[in-house]
Amino acid sequence: MREELLNNPVFHMAAEQFDRTADFLGLSNDVRERCKWPKRLLTVSIPIKLDSGETHVLFGYRVQHQLSRGPVKGGLRFHPNTDLGEVAALAMWMNWKCALMGLPFGGGKGGVACDPRTMSVKELENLTRRYTSEMLPFIGPETDVMAPDMGTNAQVMAWMLDVYSAHAGHLVPGVVTGKPVNLQGSEGREAATGHGVAFLATRALSKCQLDPDKATAIVQGFGNVGYYAALTLSRFGIKIIGISDVTGALYHPEGIDLAALKRHLDSTGDIKSYPDADTIDPDAMLVQECDILVPAAVDRVITEHNAADLKCKILAEAANGPTTPEADAIIEKRDDIFLIPDILCNAGGVTVSYFEWVQNIQRFQWSEQEVLSKLDTMMAKAFDRVLAFARYKKIPHRLAALSLGIQEVAEVKQQRGLFP
């Protein structure tokens, strides 16, 4: 019954990663079962009135994987392919991510099955407000704190904040993160995930004894995460030679001017017509030679069909679940790619969300320099822990990162015990 309820390839992939790690850790079956399955699976219908006047019913989801270590934390996405199984997988990964980073959160994730690109601002506002009202009994600063994800942004968080605060009768800034700064959002939050990806990628260059000034990178995805990852990498002196998004892919061995490309995207809505780089098949772009490959788009893009053909030295997983278990096996056997696993690599977003939550509790704002400095310190600490554990146990980086996160949750489960 549990497997049927969460019948989704992304959840099966997350569960397979968990099972492998639980086997490695030797978790007892009772703790293993409690760690694996989500605490709450919420599904709601969301009737909204469209601009045409007709009423349309959408389906929304929220999965709270664990609350043992604190309130759950995780994004809200608006995407047509969203379903309960995908959301459950993302909540599970977020749980291990928060534990790995030492954040006092469990993992959560939400989503609505819709295409925000086809909706007006008013329709998106109606959708957001109705979804939030349906979730009111289950969210709050000490229960569940949402943040932007695919298809959502700071404005969506502002609408959510308004609904919750109106219900509470006073401003409750800590109910969401990723808010506009003038609504007690945090400086640096927008760039946080991409900044963290680039920061760890440059540390990996050092571990591989590669010079950043001579290094190249390919970034799949030019949304929030991919853009800031590429921008920060270029500021470290790394040449961006390939970029793609949903409209197409570009490749230019001499480097792509990110500022010019962003202006072009903002004015035309696509990158494929950008004149100062060659178009390339998006799948072919992934296997071009480079020092750093950053999958920053969707899940399951590195598979058994292309893993053997990768020509990168560092694989920095900015997306959630970009590499399948079958591809992992190939990469581990190759042993020539430095993997920065997703629950570590893209943890910058949730870490700065934690900073925002703390600032909201304190009613005190930090500068962007303070935020990014604190982020770099925490990312470096987690990076070093994962590498040291991997060396000590002689295991791959993904297994090391998952082991540290899952073991933390398992220990808390054992310490708190099982309520009869």
C-alpha positions, 0 to 999 in steps of 0.5 A, a space after each residue: 500500500 505504501 509503495 502504491 501510494 508513492 508510485 513515482 520513479 523519483 520516489 523509488 530512486 530516493 528510496 533505493 538510495 535510502 535502502 543502500 545507506 541503511 544497509 551500510 549503516 546497519 540500521 535496525 528494522 524498527 528505526 529504518 522503517 521510522 526513518 524511511 516513511 513520511 510522517 504526513 502526506 497531504 493532498 488538497 483540491 484547489 478550486 480557483 477562478 480563471 481570468 476567463 470566468 470558469 472555475 478550475 480545480 487543481 491538486 496540491 500536495 505537501 509532504 512532511 517527512 520528519 518532525 523529530 529534529 524540528 519543524 519541517 523545511 522545504 520548497 513549494 513548486 508549481 509544475 505540471 508534472 508534480 505528484 505526491 510521489 515526487 514531492 515525497 522524494 524531495 521531502 526525503 532528500 531535504 530531511 537528510 540535507 538538513 541533518 547533514 548541514 546541522 540545521 534544526 529542521 526535518 524535510 518537507 516539500 510541497 507542490 501544485 500540479 499546474 503550469 505557471 507559465 500559462 497562468 496570469 499573475 492574478 490566477 497565480 495569486 488566487 492559486 497561492 492563497 487558496 493552497 495556503 488556506 488549505 494548509 493552514 492547520 499544518 504550517 507555521 514557524 514551529 511546524 512547517 516553513 515553506 520556501 520558493 522552488 521551481 515555478 515559485 518565487 519571492 512574490 508567491 512567498 509574500 502571498 503565503 505570508 499574507 494569508 497566514 498573517 491575516 489568519 493569525 491577526 499579526 505579521 508572522 514572518 517566520 512562516 515562510 522563507 525566500 520572502 522579499 527583503 522588505 518583508 523581513 526576507 534575508 539578503 543573499 537568499 536569492 543567490 544562495 543555492 547557486 552560490 553554494 554550488 559554485 563555492 563547493 565546486 571551487 573547493 573541489 577544484 582545489 582537491 583535484 589540483 586544478 587552477 580555477 583560472 584555467 578551468 571550464 564549466 558547463 551548466 544545465 539550467 539557466 533558472 535561479 540556481 543555474 544562473 547564480 551558479 554560473 555567475 559565481 563560477 565566472 567570478 571565481 575565474 572559471 570559464 562557462 563554455 556551455 549553458 542550457 535551459 528549456 528553450 535550448 542549449 549553447 556551447 562556446 569553447 571561448 566562453 559565454 558572456 553571462 551578462 549579455 546572455 541574461 539580457 538576451 533572455 530577458 528581452 526575447 524569452 529564450 537563449 537558443 537565439 543568442 547570436 554569440 554562441 553555437 547551438 548544441 543538442 542539450 543531451 550532447 552538451 552534457 558530455 562535452 569535455 569540461 572541468 565542472 559539470 553542473 546539472 541544475 535543472 531537473 532530476 534523472 538527467 545523468 543515466 546509465 545511457 550517458 554516465 560512461 560518456 561524461 568528460 567532466 572532472 567534477 560533477 556538482 549536483 545543483 538539482 535534486 536527484 540528477 543522477 540515477 542509481 544506475 549512473 552512480 554505479 557507472 561513475 563509481 566504477 570509473 573513479 575519475 569524477 569528483 562527485 559533489 552529491 545533491 544533498 550537500 551541493 545544493 544545500 546553500 538554499 536551505 541553509 540561508 533559509 535557516 538564517 532567514 528563519 533565525 533573523 525573523 525570530 530575532 527580529 534582526 537583519 544581517 547584511 549580505 556579506 554576513 549571510 554569505 560568509 556564514 553560508 561559506 563556513 557551514 558549506 565548507 564544514 559539511 564538505 570536509 566532513 563528507 570527504 573525511 568520512 568517505 576517506 575513512 570508510 572508503 566509500 563514495 561521496 554520495 553514500 558518505 553524505 547520505 550516511 551522515 544525514 540519515 545517521 543523525 536522524 536515526 539517532 534522534 529517533 532512538 533518543 526520543 523513543 516511540 510514543 505508544 
